[in-house]
Amino acid sequence: MNPIVTVQDAVTAFADFMEPSGAELDAIEQELPLILAEVDLLDAQIVTLDRIPSELDARRTRRALARVLAERAALANHAATVSLPGGAA
């Protein structure tokens, strides 16, 4: 039986430079409203898994889906307005 400690030492040896960069953190922060909207949609869908959805459940799911679509559109529009390097926009 091999001890797991030796494997842990090899894995944690690279932990310092496996952290996300500033640019990656900025990208996550930009996408956070979409991520939260998708979590709300998933929550609305999970509620309806073990029962017949009521009108309130259906409304909640539709609103959550509309919010996801709005956030996706906003994120796509934001990405389209960012100018490309070299002025090729």
Sequence and secondary structure as in RCSB ss.txt:
>XXXX:A:sequence
MNPIVTVQDAVTAFADFMEPSGAELDAIEQELPLILAEVDLLDAQIVTLDRIPSELDARRTRRALARVLAERAAL
ANHAATVSLPGGAA
>XXXX:A:secstr
   THHHHHHHHTTSGGGS  HHHHHHHHHHHHHHHHHHHHHHHHHHTTTS   HHHHHHHHHHHHHHHHHHHHH
HHHHHHS  TTS  
